[in-house]
Amino acid sequence: MEHYNVNLGDRSYPILLGAGISSNISGELRSRFPGAKFALVTNETLVNIYQKELADWSSELPMVRIAIPDGEQYKTIDTWRSVLDSLLGERLDRKTVIVAFGGGVVGDIAGFAAASFLRGVKYVQIPSTLLAMVDSSVGGKTAVDHKMGKNLVGAFHQPSLVLVDTTFLETLPRREFIAGYAELFKYSFIGGSDMVTFVSSNHKAMVGGDNKALVEGIRRSLAIKARVVESDEREETGARAVLNFGHTFAHAIERFYNFSGILHGEAVLWGIACACDLGLRVGTIPQMELKTYGHLLEILPRVNLPWKPDPEKLYEGMFYDKKVEKGKVNFVLPTEAGSVVIRNDITQEAVLETLNTVFGI
Ligand SMILES: NC(=O)c1ccc[n+]([C@@H]2O[C@H](COP(=O)([O-])OP(=O)(O)OC[C@H]3O[C@@H](n4cnc5c(N)ncnc54)[C@H](O)[C@@H]3O)[C@@H](O)[C@H]2O)c1
C-alpha cells in the first residue's frame, strides 16, 4: 500500500493507495477514528454493484447508510439537504465521520454535507471513479450545482483521509474510465518532465487497464495535485490555476452542449487538444518541445462529440467561465514539457483559428 501525505498544517491528511486496500476498510476506519459513528454516503448504482462490500462495512462498523440518486442532475441543494435530513434524523453528533463512497458527484455532495453538518464534521473520501481517484477526492473543494451554474454553492473542507482502491475501477463503464483518464493525462502537461515521460511510456498500459501502471499513474497524479493544493489551498494565490489546463475550452464545450451528451472528461480531452493548438499558434511551446507535444497529441484519446460545435458560440461561452477576470479569459497554455503559462492576452482571432482547426470546421 502506498502512503502519501497532503501537508496543510492542522488540516493535513493521508492518502492511502493500492489495489484491494478497501478489504480492510473497517479496520482502517476503526483505528483512525476510535469511538466514531460513521455515515456512509453513496449512490443507488453503487449500492447495487457493491451490495456485499457495503453490507460488510455496515456489519463491522457503527455505520448508517445514505444513498442518493445517481447523476450530476442530482448534485443539487435538494440532495444536499436530504443528506442533512438523514444525518439529523439519525441523531448523529459532531463525532460522526462521513464516508463518501463514489465518484465526484457523491464526493462533492458528501463533502459539502460534512462541511455544514453541525458546523463541520470529519469526512473520508473513498473514490470509485478514475476522475475522483486522481482529482476530486483530494483538495477539499466541495459543492453542489445551482441553476445559475455548476459548483456555485459549496465550501473548502479538507477530508481527513483519502482511500484509493483501484479495484473499484473494474466495474466502471469504459466511457467513464476514459473521461477520468483525461484528468490523469492532464497532469502530464503540468506535473513536470518526469510525468510527461511516465505518461508517454505508460499510456497504453494504463488505458488497457494494467493495474500496476494505473496505481503508479494515480500516485503521480495525486502527488502533483497535493503539491498544487499545498501551495494554494483556497485558490487565492493563483497557483491552483494550473489544474485548469484544458478546462477553459472544456467548460465552454460542456456549456455549448448544455451539459448533456458529453462527459466532463471528454470535454477536457478536446480542451487539451485546443490548448496545445493555441500554444503552438501563439508560440508558447518552444521549438525543441514540438516532438514531445506531437507525441502527447498522437496518443491523446479521441472521443466523439454529439455534433460539430459552433466556434463563435464556443468563444462566447468562454466568458462565462468562473476564471474570467475583468472580462479577460485566462488561458493555461503549454510551454516547456510538463509546464504551463497563464496568458490573458490571446486574441479572438487566434482562439477562433484554434477552434476551427481542432474541430475541423
Ligand atoms: N471537488 C473537486 O475538486 C472536483 C474536481 C473535479 C470534478 N469534480 C466534480 O466531479 C463530478 C464528476 O465526477 P465523476 O466523473 O466521478 O462522475 P460521477 O460521480 O457522476 O460518476 C460517474 C458515473 O459512474 C458511476 N460509478 C462510480 N463509480 C463506479 C464504479 N466503481 N463502478 C461502476 N459505476 C461507477 C456513477 O454512479 C456515475 O453514474 C462533477 O460533479 C464535477 O464537478 C469535483
The ligand as an ORCA input file, in Angstrom:
! r2SCAN-3c Opt
* xyz 0 1
  N     -14.143     18.689     -5.898
  C     -13.301     18.743     -6.902
  O     -12.145     19.156     -6.758
  C     -13.718     18.238     -8.245
  C     -12.787     18.071     -9.266
  C     -13.211     17.552    -10.486
  C     -14.541     17.201    -10.666
  N     -15.428     17.396     -9.639
  C     -16.839     17.012     -9.807
  O     -16.894     15.613    -10.016
  C     -18.095     15.295    -10.702
  C     -17.787     14.262    -11.763
  O     -17.288     13.119    -11.123
  P     -17.240     11.706    -11.841
  O     -16.659     11.865    -13.176
  O     -16.610     10.781    -10.882
  O     -18.782     11.388    -12.097
  P     -19.913     10.651    -11.222
  O     -19.692     10.831     -9.794
  O     -21.211     11.114    -11.780
  O     -19.694      9.123    -11.601
  C     -19.842      8.718    -12.937
  C     -20.766      7.504    -13.062
  O     -20.042      6.335    -12.702
  C     -20.792      5.593    -11.734
  N     -19.816      4.911    -10.908
  C     -18.999      5.446     -9.994
  N     -18.111      4.543     -9.566
  C     -18.399      3.391    -10.191
  C     -17.847      2.088    -10.165
  N     -16.765      1.814     -9.438
  N     -18.405      1.141    -10.915
  C     -19.477      1.432    -11.722
  N     -20.038      2.644    -11.810
  C     -19.490      3.610    -11.047
  C     -21.608      6.627    -11.029
  O     -22.722      6.043    -10.388
  C     -21.996      7.543    -12.189
  O     -23.078      7.008    -12.889
  C     -18.633     16.596    -11.258
  O     -19.753     16.980    -10.499
  C     -17.506     17.582    -11.029
  O     -17.965     18.898    -10.800
  C     -15.045     17.882     -8.455
*
